[in-house]
Amino acid sequence: MVNVVCNRWQRKKRKIMKLKRMQEKAREKEEKDKDAEFAKEIKKQFRKGHRPPKPKTYTPETKELSSMGQCIEEARRAGLSYGQYMARKISMRKE
């Protein structure tokens, strides 16, 4: 008797799992179709010479540099490292 009940339960479970797999495949197919349609639209736009708008680039606000930041910028302009720049700056003060 236990085997009969167990077999019935397994058959029901298989049916449910089969339905779930079929639903998932249908969803995947819909997504593929949507992606293909979107790709076709983009190709049409490129053929016609219309290009999609470029995304806006992020430009952060510029902040005022600290005294160390200013020294680093001056060192870069002079083609030196920060340490070399500071050594020259200190030696200039002593003279």
Secondary structure, DSSP 8 states (H G I E B T S, - for coil): -HHHHHHHHHHHHHHHHHHHHHHHHHHHHHHHHHHHHHHHHHHHHHHHT-----------------HHHHHHHHHHHHT--HHHHHHHHHHHHH-
